[in-house]
Amino acid sequence: MADRGALLRELMAVFDELPAALRDAINYAPEPLDPKSLAVLCRRHGAGNVLAMIEMKLKRRAGRQR
């Protein structure tokens, strides 16, 4: 998995497009979310493809930087 900072930046870039229930779950999580917890929330709220899309984008970017 990509580093936490890059993952969070990409998530914030698409945050407004997420389902409302998922945005609320992220905003009101009792603790800061790690990538694994974020993945669980995405799957639970029917947005499992969001995390996969972000990871794919980060991997492509990392490949171009090499």
DRENPAGU-109898 format. One record per residue (C-alpha): residue in three letters; x, y, z. Coordinates in steps of 0.5 Angstrom, whole numbers, padded with zeros to 4 digits, always signed. Last residue first. Layout:
N
ALAXYZ;...
! end
This chain:
66
ARG+0023+0012-0023;GLN+0018+0018-0022;ARG+0013+0015-0027;GLY+0013+0008-0024;ALA+0011+0012-0017;ARG+0005+0016-0021;ARG+0002+0009-0024;LYS+0003+0006-0017;LEU-0001+0012-0014;LYS-0006+0012-0019;MET-0008+0005-0018;GLU-0008+0006-0010;ILE-0013+0011-0011;MET-0017+0007-0016;ALA-0017+0001-0011;LEU-0019+0006-0005;VAL-0025+0008-0009;ASN-0027+0001-0012;GLY-0029-0001-0005;ALA-0035+0005-0005;GLY-0041+0001-0002;HIS-0041+0004+0004;ARG-0038-0002+0008;ARG-0032-0003+0003;CYS-0030+0004+0003;LEU-0030+0004+0011;VAL-0026-0003+0011;ALA-0021+0001+0006;LEU-0021+0007+0011;SER-0019+0002+0017;LYS-0013-0001+0013;PRO-0011+0006+0010;ASP-0010+0008+0018;LEU-0016+0013+0020;PRO-0015+0018+0025;GLU-0019+0016+0031;PRO-0027+0016+0033;ALA-0029+0017+0026;TYR-0033+0023+0025;ASN-0031+0025+0018;ILE-0029+0019+0015;ALA-0036+0016+0017;ASP-0039+0022+0015;ARG-0036+0022+0008;LEU-0038+0015+0007;ALA-0045+0016+0009;ALA-0045+0022+0004;PRO-0043+0017-0002;LEU-0036+0020-0004;GLU-0035+0025-0010;ASP-0033+0031-0005;PHE-0028+0027-0002;VAL-0024+0026-0009;ALA-0018+0030-0008;MET-0018+0029-0001;LEU-0017+0021-0002;GLU-0011+0023-0006;ARG-0008+0027-0001;LEU-0010+0022+0004;LEU-0006+0016+0000;ALA+0000+0020-0001;GLY+0000+0022+0007;ARG-0001+0014+0009;ASP+0005+0011+0004;ALA+0002+0007-0001;MET+0000+0000+0000;
! end
